[in-house]
Amino acid sequence: METFSYTAVGADGKEKKGSIVAETREDAARSLKDQGLLPMSIGKQSALDKDINFSFGKKGVKVRDLSVFCRQFSSIIKAGVNVINALSMMSEQTENKKLKAAIKNVQSNVEKGETLSSAMRSEGDIFPSLLVSMVAAGEASGSLETAIERMAIQFEKDAKISGMVKKAMIYPIILIVVMIGVVIAMMMFVIPNFMDMFEGLDAEMPFMTVMVINMSNFILDRWWLLILIVVGIVFAYKSYYKTDAGRHVIDRIKIKIPVFGVLTVKTACARFSRIMSTLLSAGMPMISAIEIAAGTMDNVLFKDALQKVRSGVALGMGFSQQIGVTRLFPAMLVHMVGIGEETGNIEDMLTNVANYYDEEVELATQSVTALMEPMIIIVMAVVVGALVLAIYQPMITLYSTLG
């Protein structure tokens, strides 16, 4: 993917400038036209004019806010309220400022004659492409409220899985921070005070004590260098991950790590199955559904694999057979999809698979938490114990000499 700077003219005749991510310049132009913009110039961004983003989170709005929006919007439409009035009601009761502004813009564009999906697409990253595609499918099939309700379920499931993973990581992260804090406190305050006791002695210090003293002096004298090293490592990691080769290497490592790799694979399977079921149930063609599902994958290996699956299905090959060829998805998912193809009930089968992997993600998350807690406590005990031993070794040696 490349980032392009563009200058375009909107439907209101005003000039607009911005940036857009696309594979090629032609794809960027096509995407701008889909948003109702007439491209005047499109060029690749250089390192000097690339947009700088200081946000620490993803663009757009939280998944939970989107699930609430979809749930309420669907309920209002089911009650017989037209789309424009429903959007007006949603803009008044939505608390998220970004989402509120986007809903107002969508309402304004719908009033001008645009379709709901087109108006939502013009808001960029606020509304995910998955939601926009589902709305377009709902408009085409005349079941808009059903399509939006399915998206509410999809977002709720995503928010639940994400919440479980974050909740499981909180306690281990706290333990790690406490461990680092204890070590730094001992190195900066406790160890220097103890070492003052032995400065006047001619006795030779044990190797472990000398090593700890040197580490303590380094932290006290060059603490700024440690901060620079940490910042440099984080910057290098992020820069490398932004490259195509780097992302493939790191994402491959993620699925190979013991315990955590299983969690990554099961999370991807749950999301893929749920999204495919949602899109196919809305009447979307298989090829389009696979392409959209591929775009929602966090791990680039799954994204690439699904693009290959899409190409195979487009050539007339079986969906389950192409999934199996990727060797990324578990055999159970491949077999279940194959049964769905044979029985002609692939949407319900994918829903069952998604429910199964939702439970598996929950169990895997609990296993990761149960495994990490004792490991971190053991590491903390070993580190602190080593520091205490380094402090008391000279004292023991001294008392033995005096005795």
Buried (B, 14 or more C-beta within 10 A) or exposed (E): EEBBBBBBEEBEEEEBEEEBEBEEBEBBBEBBEEBBBEBEEBEEBEEEEEEEEEEEEEEBBBBBBBBBBBBBBBBBBBEEBEBBEBBBBBBEEBEBEBBBBBBBBBBEBBEEEBBBBBBBBBBEEBBBBBBBBBBBBBBBEEBBBBBBBBBBBBBBBBBBBBEBBEEBBEEBEEBBEEBEEBBEEBBEEBBBEBBEEBEEEEEEBBEBBEEBBEBBBEBEEEEEEEEEEEEEEEEEEEEEBEEEEBBBBBBEEBBEEEEBBBBBBBBBBBBBBBBBBBBBBBBBEBBBBBBBBBBBBEBBBBBBBBBBBBEBBEEEEBBBBBBBBBEBBBEEBBEBBBEBBEEEEBBEBBBBBBBBBBEBBBEBBEBBBEBBEEEBEEEBEEBBEBBEBBBEBBEEBBEEEEE
